[in-house]
């Protein structure tokens, strides 16, 4: 049975979500949830984390109502 492109993408995104959660855990961030496209983390200081990520050209989002929450999008396929 041939796996469709959609199924392949779903599996890849699930794998990437687990991988990024592991990297975040090593940084001391606690996962709060998300989808297979975005992950939400509780960090000690979201602004500082965002600044570090930006220096590495990784875009993230912080929220005005929380000094600790940071959202990351999952990387593209290639």
N, C-alpha and C positions, 0 to 999 in steps of 0.2 A: 504494500500500500504506500503510495507516494504522499509525503507530508506537504501540505499546501504552504504557500508563502505566508499566509496569515498565521498558520499554526507555528511555523518556524519563528516568526516575529514575536509571537506571544511567549514562546519558550525562551527566546533570547532576552526579552524584557524581564521576565521573571528571574532569570539567572543574573541579569545586571542589577535588579533590585536587591537580591540577596548579597551580591558582591559589594554594592555601595553601602548597604547596611553594615556589613562587616568592617569596611573601612571607617565608617562613622563611629562604630562602637570602639574601635582602637583609638579614635580621637577623643573618646569620652562623651560622645553624643548619644542620647537615648532616642530611639525611633518612636515617633508618635503616631505614625501611620502613613498613608499615602496610597498611591496606585502603582501600576507598573510603568507609569510615565513620570510621576513625581514622588519624592519622598520628603517627609516632614520630620525634623529632628528638634529635640530640646538640647540646646548647647549651653555651656556656661556663659557665653557672651556672643550673641549672634552677629553683632556688628564687627567684632574682631575676627570671627570666623569668616564672615563675608569678605573682609579686607584681605585675609590670607588667601582665600580662594581666588579672588580677583587678580592678585599678583600672579597666580598660576593660570590665569585666563579661564577660570571656571566661573560661570555665571550662577548666581544664587539669588534668592529672594529673602528679605527679612520683612517683618511685619511691624507696623507702628504700635500695635497693641501688646506686643511682647518683646522684651529685650533678649529673650532666649530662643525663640523659634526661628528656624532656618529651613527653607525649602530648596531642594535640588531637583533639577530635571535629570532624567537618565540620559546617558550619552547616546549618540546615533549609532547606527549599525557598523559603520566603518570608522 
